[in-house]
Amino acid sequence: MSGSNREEILANFQEVTGMENVGEAIMWLENCNWDLLSAIKSALPQEMNDQDRMLQVGHGDTTQLATNGVPVTISSDFIEMPSTSGDSHKNQPSLHIHVFYLNNEIKVQVPESLTVGCLKTIIYSETGVPPCQQELTGWLEEPTSDTVPLSKLNLPSVVYLRLNQNKGSTAIGDQHGDSLMEVVDNSETIYVLKIYDELNNKEYNLKLPGDRNVAQVKADIFTLTDIPARHQIWCGWPENITDDSKLYELDLDQPFHCLTVQSSNIVEESPLNNSVISISSTDTPPSPIFIDLADTDSSPEDFEDASEGFAVEEEMFNDITPRASRPSPLIPDNVEDETAGSVHFIDGYNQRYGQSAPSFFPGTLEDAIKEACFRPARERRMLAIYLHHDGSVLTNVFCTELLGFETVLQTFANYFVVWGWDITNQGNREMFLSSVTRLLGSTVTETVQSISIDLLPALVIISRSRANTELLNVIYGNIGINELLTMLIHAVDVFTEIQETESKEEEERAAREKIKSEQDRAYQASLQLDRAKDEAKKQQMLLQSQEEERLKKEQEMEEERRKAERLAVESQLPEEPSDDDQVITFRFRPPNGEMFERKFLPLNKLQVLFNYLLVKGYRIEEYKLISPWPRRELSSLDGEILLQDIGLCAQETIILEER
């Protein structure tokens, strides 16, 4: 980086921050690698904190801040910018600069000694458009370079500039379809009129639909300035217009059209100024009659005689300037119910004030309360009830300038459910109060009833806390945009704190209920398992008992059968022969070792032996009859064989083995 560039950056840095110490300024720049914007952003907060205590003096919509002895004027609509330090700058003239970029308006108040480059740096901090890509139009005298001070450009105290981004940059507003003028068709175009009131030294920004005529604009200005329509002298309108001319029929500047209004009561007689156009229904309006009592010698009686002349003048102006027709009510007086009234209200509001309006909830007040308040704490929002009255002079300004303000719309969208109702008609007012009494209680009803027409329109803020739906705040229509934003932000802070607390309580309660539910489910599962085990055990015992009973019965039946069989066999068994006969003596050795013996005739069949053993309790089907020498199994032989044919000895030992 060349030395000249660094000197220029150093000068710009000192000009913006007011830092007189060169060494300290160089330190800030070196810490940021001589990036001017980064150094300014790093230095300004520290400078503001390290300065002497700020003295704040409220005066209307303007605040005077004294920082290190250097006054900086911050308008309610302007961005706070640092002033250069030092006593030499205390009385330095300043400029009010309005920069329009896409759908945004940036307002700054800067000293005339500031260079064009410094102004571009400030704009960069607000828009993100680099100074090298900024193309500013609207200068009375085009600056030759960025180093030219603003004081060399012969600028008025209020400057309007338009920012365009060159070098192929893409406009954010174009990507999203945003602009200062929302175009639907010619009659629905929203026009921005910047009207300067010379009588009160104020500026008003009116966003009006294209079908609004000039007479209605004059009526709106009468509401804002108290200058009757017949006394309004205008500068800035196109030529050859009448009170019936619609805005969309006129060749108005975009994105805004600048006008000036003053009262004919204070206009001095002077040669005709070609830039001043008096609006009337004819091409050559009559000149008004002015009477200066201080410069005449007329007596009070003469002044009373002049009253007829005043009547003529008033009559002339009444013929020239017709009154703006009273708009149709947003809700008809014969509406059936709240649902139909809500639909009428939304359609009428959007048609009258354009699409730059809150997203009103369509439905009854009860549905709106449920949508806002009767939800989990994390999803809950506040309810803003907008009360409209066409009889209030504040209505048009409140709807166009306050409710149509972008920050207000974003706040509504993020934190509120907005429900609107027109209480101009007595029947609709009573319908609304009946619903409020039923849904919100008598306290809210009394609060609404106490609002005078002069304070309408109004926003009634409702929130839910600790299971109660209650009134949080009432915002009246006689406030400015800064007061409205302050009240809304305060309501949001209060609501957010309550919401955070209740959300934590709900989460803790949900966690406890979840644990309890899981414990209950585990207990029920365990209980069912125990019951199932008990039931299975009972079933098993029942089956076992039934099986034992069956076996017992079978055993008893088997015993009965065997007993009967044994008795039958025993009755057929021949008597044991005596020793005198030729016999075969069998000695039986059972498994239990208790031996017994029996004599049989050789001519007896082997079956007789089997029957004997059956009577003794040893069935051939269950026991084997073994002859030890030679080893033979007699039970496998045919029972019809005679004992003598088997080849047995006179004394034979038979071993009984269980099968």
C-alpha positions in Angstrom: 0.0 0.0 0.0 1.4 3.4 -1.0 2.1 6.1 1.5 -0.5 8.4 -0.1 -3.2 5.8 0.3 -2.4 5.3 3.9 -2.4 9.1 4.5 -5.9 9.2 2.9 -7.1 6.3 5.0 -5.6 7.8 8.2 -7.3 11.2 7.4 -10.7 9.5 6.8 -10.3 7.4 10.0 -9.6 10.5 12.1 -12.5 12.4 10.4 -15.0 9.6 11.2 -13.9 8.7 14.7 -12.8 12.2 15.8 -9.5 10.7 17.1 -6.9 13.5 17.2 -4.0 11.3 18.5 -2.2 10.2 15.2 -0.3 7.5 16.9 -3.4 6.0 18.5 -5.2 6.2 15.1 -2.3 4.4 13.4 -2.4 1.7 16.1 -6.1 1.0 15.4 -5.5 0.9 11.6 -2.5 -1.4 11.9 -4.4 -3.8 14.1 -7.0 -4.0 11.3 -4.3 -4.2 8.5 -5.4 -0.7 7.3 -8.9 -1.9 6.6 -10.8 1.4 7.2 -14.2 0.0 7.9 -12.9 -2.7 10.3 -10.9 -0.1 12.1 -13.9 2.3 12.4 -16.1 -0.5 13.8 -13.4 -1.6 16.3 -12.6 1.9 17.4 -16.0 3.6 17.7 -17.5 1.4 20.5 -14.3 1.7 22.5 -14.3 5.4 21.9 -17.9 5.7 23.0 -17.2 3.7 26.2 -14.0 5.6 27.1 -15.4 9.1 26.6 -16.8 11.2 29.4 -20.3 10.3 30.7 -22.9 11.0 28.0 -25.3 13.8 28.9 -28.8 13.0 27.4 -31.3 15.8 27.1 -34.7 15.0 25.6 -36.3 17.6 23.4 -39.3 16.4 21.4 -38.2 13.8 18.9 -34.5 14.9 19.0 -31.8 13.9 21.5 -28.6 15.9 22.2 -25.6 13.8 23.1 -22.5 15.4 24.5 -19.5 13.1 24.1 -16.1 14.4 25.0 -17.5 17.9 24.6 -18.6 17.4 20.9 -22.4 17.7 20.3 -24.0 15.1 18.0 -27.6 15.6 17.0 -29.6 12.3 16.5 -33.0 12.7 15.1 -35.6 10.0 16.0 -35.5 8.9 12.4 -31.7 9.3 11.9 -28.8 7.0 12.5 -26.4 8.0 15.2 -23.1 9.0 13.6 -19.9 10.2 15.4 -19.0 13.8 15.2 -15.4 15.0 14.9 -13.9 16.1 18.2 -12.4 19.4 19.1 -13.9 22.8 19.9 -13.4 23.9 16.3 -16.2 21.6 15.2 -18.8 22.5 17.8 -20.5 25.1 15.6 -19.8 23.3 12.3 -22.9 23.0 10.0 -24.3 19.6 9.5 -26.3 17.8 6.8 -29.3 15.6 7.0 -28.7 12.9 4.3 -31.4 10.5 3.2 -30.0 7.6 1.2 -32.5 5.3 -0.6 -31.4 1.7 -1.4 -33.8 -0.9 -2.5 -36.7 -0.8 -0.1 -34.7 0.8 2.7 -34.1 4.5 3.7 -30.9 5.3 5.6 -30.9 8.6 7.4 -27.7 10.1 8.8 -26.7 13.5 10.1 -23.1 14.3 9.4 -20.8 17.4 9.5 -20.2 19.2 6.2 -16.5 18.6 6.6 -17.0 14.9 6.0 -15.7 13.6 2.6 -17.7 11.7 0.0 -15.5 8.7 0.7 -16.3 8.8 4.4 -20.0 9.0 3.6 -19.6 5.9 1.4 -17.9 4.1 4.2 -20.9 4.9 6.5 -23.3 3.7 3.8 -21.2 0.5 3.5 -21.6 -0.2 7.2 -25.4 0.1 6.8 -26.0 -1.6 3.4 -23.0 -3.9 2.8 -22.3 -2.3 -0.6 -18.5 -1.7 -0.9 -17.6 2.0 -1.5 -16.0 1.0 -4.9 -19.4 -0.3 -6.1 -21.5 2.6 -4.8 -23.1 4.9 -7.4 -24.8 7.8 -5.6 -27.2 9.9 -7.7 -29.2 13.0 -6.8 -26.2 15.4 -6.2 -26.8 19.0 -7.2 -23.2 19.0 -8.2 -21.5 15.7 -9.0 -18.3 15.1 -6.8 -15.2 14.7 -8.9 -13.6 12.2 -6.4 -14.3 10.5 -3.0 -11.8 13.0 -1.3 -14.1 16.0 -2.0 -15.6 17.4 1.2 -19.4 17.6 1.3 -19.1 21.4 2.0 -17.7 21.9 -1.5 -20.7 20.5 -3.3 -23.1 23.4 -2.4 -25.6 21.0 -0.8 -28.8 22.1 1.0 -29.3 21.2 4.6 -31.5 18.1 3.6 -30.1 15.9 0.9 -31.8 13.0 -0.9 -29.6 10.5 -2.6 -30.2 7.2 -4.4 -27.7 4.3 -4.1 -27.2 2.0 -7.1 -24.8 -0.9 -7.0 -22.6 -1.2 -10.1 -20.1 -3.8 -11.4 -22.7 -6.5 -12.0 -23.9 -6.7 -8.4 -27.3 -8.2 -7.6 -29.8 -6.2 -5.7 -31.2 -8.0 -2.8 -34.5 -6.3 -3.2 -34.8 -7.6 -6.7 -34.2 -11.1 -5.6 -37.1 -11.0 -3.2 -39.3 -8.7 -5.2 -39.1 -5.9 -2.7 -39.2 -2.2 -3.6 -40.4 1.1 -2.1 -43.4 0.9 -4.5 -45.5 -2.3 -4.4 -46.9 -2.6 -7.9 -50.1 -4.6 -8.4 -51.8 -2.5 -11.1 -52.0 1.2 -11.8 -54.9 1.8 -9.4 -53.4 -0.4 -6.6 -49.8 1.1 -6.8 -48.5 2.3 -3.4 -47.0 5.8 -3.8 -44.7 7.3 -1.2 -45.2 11.1 -0.7 -42.5 12.9 1.2 -44.3 16.1 2.3 -42.5 18.9 4.1 -44.6 21.1 6.3 -43.1 24.6 6.3 -45.5 25.9 9.0 -44.5 23.3 11.6 -41.0 22.5 10.1 -41.8 18.8 9.9 -41.6 16.1 7.2 -44.2 13.4 6.7 -43.9 10.2 4.7 -47.3 9.0 3.4 -47.8 5.7 1.7 -51.0 6.0 -0.2 -52.8 3.7 -2.7 -52.9 4.9 -6.3 -56.7 5.4 -6.3 -56.4 8.1 -3.6 -57.2 11.5 -5.1 -55.6 14.9 -4.4 -58.5 16.1 -2.3 -58.0 13.1 0.0 -54.3 13.9 0.3 -55.2 17.4 1.3 -57.6 16.1 3.9 -54.8 13.8 5.3 -52.5 16.8 5.5 -55.2 18.8 7.3 -55.2 15.9 9.9 -51.5 16.1 10.3 -50.9 19.9 10.1 -54.2 21.6 11.0 -53.9 23.6 7.8 -57.4 23.6 6.2 -57.5 22.3 2.7 -58.6 25.7 1.3 -55.5 27.4 2.9 -53.0 24.8 1.7 -50.4 26.1 -0.8 -48.4 23.3 -2.5 -45.1 23.1 -4.2 -44.0 20.0 -6.2 -47.3 18.8 -7.8 -47.3 18.3 -11.6 -49.1 20.9 -13.6 -52.8 20.9 -14.6 -54.1 18.8 -11.8 -57.4 19.0 -10.0 -58.7 17.7 -6.6 -60.2 14.8 -8.4 -57.0 13.7 -10.0 -55.9 10.2 -8.9 -52.3 9.6 -7.8 -51.8 6.9 -10.4 -53.0 9.4 -13.1 -50.2 11.8 -12.2 -46.6 11.7 -13.3 -45.1 11.3 -9.8 -41.5 10.5 -9.1 -40.5 7.0 -8.0 -39.7 5.6 -5.5 -40.9 8.7 -3.7 -42.2 12.1 -4.7 -41.2 15.3 -2.7 -43.8 18.0 -1.9 -43.9 21.1 0.2 -47.0 22.6 1.8 -47.6 25.9 3.6 -50.6 27.9 4.8 -52.0 30.7 2.8 -52.5 32.6 6.0 -48.8 33.2 6.4 -47.8 33.5 2.8 -46.6 37.1 2.1 -47.7 38.9 -1.0 -44.9 38.4 -3.5 -44.5 37.9 -7.3 -45.8 34.7 -8.6 -43.4 31.8 -8.0 -43.5 29.4 -10.9 -42.6 26.5 -8.7 -45.6 26.9 -6.4 -48.8 25.3 -7.7 -52.2 26.0 -6.0 -54.4 23.0 -6.5 -58.0 23.7 -7.4 -60.8 22.4 -9.5 -60.2 25.2 -12.1 -57.1 26.1 -14.1 -57.0 29.7 -12.8 -58.0 29.8 -9.1 -59.1 33.2 -7.6 -56.5 34.9 -5.4 -57.3 34.7 -1.7 -58.1 38.0 0.2 -55.6 38.9 2.9 -56.3 41.6 5.5 -53.5 42.8 7.8 -55.1 44.4 10.8 -51.7 45.7 12.0 -51.2 47.8 8.8 -54.6 49.4 8.7 -56.3 52.1 10.6 -59.7 50.3 10.5 -61.8 50.4 13.6 -63.3 47.3 15.2 -66.6 48.3 13.5 -64.8 48.3 10.2 -63.5 44.8 10.9 -67.0 43.6 11.7 -68.1 45.0 8.4 -65.4 43.0 6.7 -67.0 39.7 7.9 -69.1 39.6 4.8 -65.9 39.6 2.7 -64.5 36.7 4.7 -67.8 34.8 4.1 -67.3 35.3 0.4 -63.8 34.0 0.5 -64.8 30.9 2.5 -67.6 30.3 0.1 -65.2 30.6 -2.8 -62.8 28.1 -1.4 -65.6 25.7 -0.4 -66.6 25.7 -4.0 -63.1 25.2 -5.3 -61.9 22.6 -2.8 -64.5 19.8 -2.2 -64.2 17.8 0.9 -62.8 14.3 0.6 -65.6 11.8 0.6 -66.0 9.8 3.8 -64.6 6.3 3.1 -66.9 3.2 3.5 -66.5 1.6 6.9 -64.2 -1.4 7.1 -67.0 -3.5 8.6 -70.6 -2.9 7.4 -73.2 -2.0 10.0 -75.3 -5.1 9.2 -72.6 -7.7 9.5 -73.9 -11.1 10.5 -71.2 -12.3 12.9 -67.5 -11.8 13.9 -66.2 -14.2 11.2 -67.9 -12.2 8.4 -66.9 -9.0 10.1 -63.2 -10.1 10.3 -63.2 -10.9 6.5 -64.8 -7.5 5.7 -62.2 -5.8 7.9 -59.2 -7.4 6.3 -60.4 -6.8 2.7 -61.3 -3.2 3.5 -58.1 -2.5 5.3 -55.9 -3.9 2.5 -57.9 -2.1 -0.1 -57.7 1.2 1.7 -54.1 1.2 3.0 -52.4 -1.2 0.6 -50.6 -4.5 1.1 -48.0 -3.1 3.5 -50.2 -4.0 6.5 -50.1 -6.5 9.4 -51.3 -10.0 8.6 -54.6 -9.9 10.4 -56.0 -13.1 11.7 -59.2 -14.1 9.9 -61.9 -15.4 12.3 -63.6 -14.6 15.5 -61.9 -13.0 18.6 -62.2 -16.4 20.4 -60.4 -18.1 17.6 -57.6 -15.5 17.6 -57.2 -15.9 21.4 -56.9 -19.7 21.0 -54.4 -19.2 18.2 -52.2 -16.9 20.2 -52.6 -18.0 23.9 -53.8 -21.5 24.1 -50.7 -23.3 22.8 -47.6 -24.7 24.4 -45.4 -22.0 26.0 -42.8 -22.3 23.2 -45.4 -21.8 20.5 -47.4 -19.1 22.3 -47.6 -15.5 21.1 -49.2 -12.3 22.2 -52.6 -11.1 20.8 -52.7 -7.6 19.4 -56.3 -6.4 19.0 -56.3 -3.4 16.6 -59.3 -1.1 17.2 -60.2 1.1 14.2 -62.4 4.2 14.1 -62.9 6.3 11.0 -64.0 9.2 13.2 -60.5 9.8 14.6 -58.1 12.1 12.8 -55.2 9.9 13.8 -56.4 6.8 11.9 -54.9 7.4 8.4 -51.4 8.3 9.7 -51.4 5.5 12.2 -52.3 2.9 9.5 -50.0 4.2 6.8 -46.9 5.3 8.7 -46.9 3.2 11.9 -48.7 -0.1 11.1 -47.0 -0.1 7.7 -43.5 0.4 9.1 -41.3 -2.6 8.2 -39.9 -3.1 11.7 -43.4 -3.0 13.2 -44.6 -5.6 10.6 -41.6 -7.9 11.4 -42.3 -7.6 15.2 -46.0 -8.4 14.6 -45.1 -11.4 12.4 -42.6 -12.8 14.9 -44.4 -12.3 18.3 -48.1 -11.5 17.7 -51.3 -12.7 16.4 -53.0 -9.5 15.1 -56.8 -9.3 15.0 -58.6 -6.2 13.8 -62.1 -4.8 14.3 -63.8 -1.5 13.3 -65.8 0.1 16.1 -66.9 3.1 14.1 -70.5 1.6 14.0 -72.2 1.3 17.4 -73.6 -2.1 16.6 -70.2 -3.5 15.7 -68.8 -1.8 18.8 -71.4 -3.6 21.0 -70.7 -6.9 19.3 -67.0 -6.5 20.1 -67.5 -5.5 23.7 -69.8 -8.5 24.2 -67.1 -10.9 23.0 -64.5 -9.1 25.1 -66.6 -9.4 28.3 -67.2 -13.1 27.6 -63.7 -14.0 26.7 -61.4 -11.6 28.6 -63.5 -10.3 31.5 -64.9 -7.0 32.6 -61.5 -5.4 33.3 -60.5 -5.4 29.7 -64.0 -4.3 28.7 -63.9 -1.3 31.0 -60.4 -0.4 29.6 -61.7 -0.5 26.0 -64.8 1.5 26.9 -62.7 4.2 28.5 -60.7 4.8 25.3 -61.9 8.1 23.7 -62.2 8.5 19.9 -59.4 11.1 20.0 -57.0 8.4 21.2 -58.0 5.8 18.6 -56.8 3.8 16.8 -55.5 1.6 19.6 -53.6 -1.7 20.0 -54.8 -3.8 23.0 -52.0 -6.2 23.9 -53.2 -9.5 25.4 -50.9 -12.2 26.7 -51.2 -15.4 28.7 -49.4 -15.9 32.0 -49.8 -18.5 34.7 -53.0 -20.0 33.0 -54.5 -16.5 32.9 -55.3 -14.5 29.8 -54.8 -10.9 30.8 -54.3 -7.3 29.5 -50.6 -6.5 29.1 -50.7 -3.0 27.6 -52.8 -0.5 25.5 -51.0 1.5 22.8 -52.9 4.6 21.7 -52.9 6.2 18.3 -51.4 9.6 19.4 -47.8 8.4 19.3 -44.9 8.3 16.9 -43.1 5.3 15.4 -40.3 5.4 17.9 -42.7 5.2 20.8 -44.7 2.4 19.1 -41.5 0.4 18.6 -40.4 1.0 22.2 -43.8 -0.2 23.6 -43.8 -3.2 21.3 -40.2 -4.1 22.2 -41.1 -3.7 25.9 -44.1 -6.0 25.5 -41.9 -8.5 23.7 -39.3 -8.4 26.5 -41.9 -9.0 29.2 -43.6 -11.7 27.2 -40.3 -13.4 26.3 -39.3 -13.5 30.0 -42.6 -15.0 31.0 -42.5 -17.4 28.0 -39.0 -18.6 28.9 -40.0 -19.2 32.5 -43.2 -21.1 31.6 -41.4 -23.0 28.9 -38.8 -24.3 31.4 -41.6 -25.2 33.8 -43.5 -27.0 31.1 -40.3 -28.8 30.0 -39.6 -29.8 33.6 -43.2 -30.9 34.1 -43.1 -32.8 30.9 -39.9 -34.5 32.0 -41.4 -35.4 35.3 -44.5 -36.7 33.6 -42.4 -38.7 31.2 -40.4 -40.3 34.0 -43.7 -41.0 35.9 -45.2 -42.4 32.8 -42.2 -44.6 32.1 -42.3 -45.8 35.7 -46.0 -46.5 35.5 -45.5 -48.4 32.3 -42.6 -50.4 33.8 -44.7 -51.1 36.9 -47.6 -52.2 34.8 -45.3 -54.4 32.7 -43.8 -56.0 35.8 -47.3 -56.4 37.3 -48.5 -58.1 34.1 -45.4 -60.3 34.0 -45.9 -61.4 37.7 -49.6 -62.0 36.9 -48.6 -64.1 33.9 -46.1 -66.0 36.0 -48.7 -66.7 38.7 -51.2 -67.7 36.1 -48.6 -70.0 34.4 -47.7 -71.5 37.8 -51.4 -72.0 38.6 -52.0 -73.6 35.2 -48.9 -75.8 35.7 -50.0 -76.9 39.1 -53.5 -77.5 37.8 -52.1 -79.6 34.9 -49.8 -81.4 37.3 -52.7 -82.1 39.7 -54.8 -83.3 36.8 -52.0 -85.5 35.6 -51.4 -86.9 39.0 -55.1 -87.5 39.3 -55.1 -89.2 36.0 -52.1 -91.3 36.8 -53.6 -92.2 40.2 -56.8 -93.3 38.5 -54.9 -95.3 35.9 -52.9 -96.8 38.6 -55.9 -97.7 40.6 -57.6 -99.1 37.5 -54.4 -101.0 36.7 -54.3 -102.4 40.2 -57.9 -103.3 40.0 -57.3 -105.0 36.7 -54.3 -106.9 38.1 -56.1 -107.8 41.2 -59.0 -109.2 39.1 -56.5 -110.9 36.8 -54.6 -112.3 39.8 -57.8 -113.6 41.4 -58.9 -115.2 38.2 -55.5 -116.9 37.7 -55.3 -117.9 41.3 -58.7 -119.6 41.1 -57.4 -121.6 38.2 -54.0 -122.4 39.7 -53.7 -126.2 40.7 -52.7 -127.0 44.2 -49.1 -127.5 45.1 -48.3 -131.3 44.9 -47.0 -133.2 48.0 -43.6 -134.6 48.4 -44.8 -138.0 47.7 -45.3 -137.3 44.1 -42.7 -136.8 41.5 -42.2 -133.1 41.5 -39.9 -130.4 40.3 -39.0 -127.9 43.0 -38.4 -124.3 41.8 -36.6 -121.8 44.0 -37.3 -118.2 42.9 -34.8 -115.4 43.6 -36.6 -112.0 43.1 -34.7 -108.6 42.8 -35.4 -107.9 46.5 -33.6 -111.0 47.6 -36.5 -112.6 49.5 -36.4 -116.1 48.0 -39.4 -118.4 47.8 -40.1 -121.8 46.4 -42.9 -123.9 44.9 -43.3 -127.5 43.7 -44.8 -128.3 40.3 -45.6 -131.6 38.6 -43.5 -132.4 35.6 -46.7 -132.6 33.5 -47.6 -129.1 34.4 -47.4 -126.6 31.6 -44.9 -123.7 31.7 -48.0 -121.4 31.8 -48.8 -122.8 35.3 -45.4 -121.5 36.4 -46.2 -118.2 34.8 -49.6 -118.0 36.6 -48.0 -118.8 39.9 -45.6 -116.0 39.5 -48.4 -113.7 38.5 -50.3 -114.5 41.7 -47.1 -113.7 43.6 -46.9 -110.3 41.8 -44.4 -111.0 39.1 -45.8 -110.7 35.7 -44.0 -112.3 32.8 -44.4 -109.0 30.9 -42.4 -107.2 33.6 -39.9 -109.8 34.7 -37.6 -112.3 33.0 -37.3 -115.9 34.2 -33.6 -116.9 34.0 -32.3 -120.5 34.5 -28.7 -120.1 35.6 -27.3 -123.4 34.2 -27.3 -123.6 31.4 -28.5 -120.0 31.2 -31.8 -119.8 29.6 -34.7 -117.4 29.6 -37.7 -119.5 30.4 -40.1 -116.5 30.0 -39.4 -116.5 26.3 -40.6 -120.0 25.8 -44.1 -121.0 24.9 -46.4 -121.4 27.9 -47.9 -124.6 26.5 -44.6 -126.5 26.9 -44.6 -129.1 29.7 -42.1 -128.6 32.4 -40.5 -132.1 31.8 -39.9 -131.1 28.2 -37.7 -128.2 29.1 -35.0 -130.3 30.6 -35.1 -129.0 34.1 -33.6 -130.6 37.2 -35.6 -131.9 40.1 -34.6 -128.8 41.9 -34.2 -125.7 39.8 -33.3 -122.1 40.8 -35.1 -119.4 38.8 -33.8 -115.8 38.9 -36.3 -113.0 38.4 -35.0 -110.0 36.6 -36.9 -106.8 35.8 -37.2 -106.1 32.2 
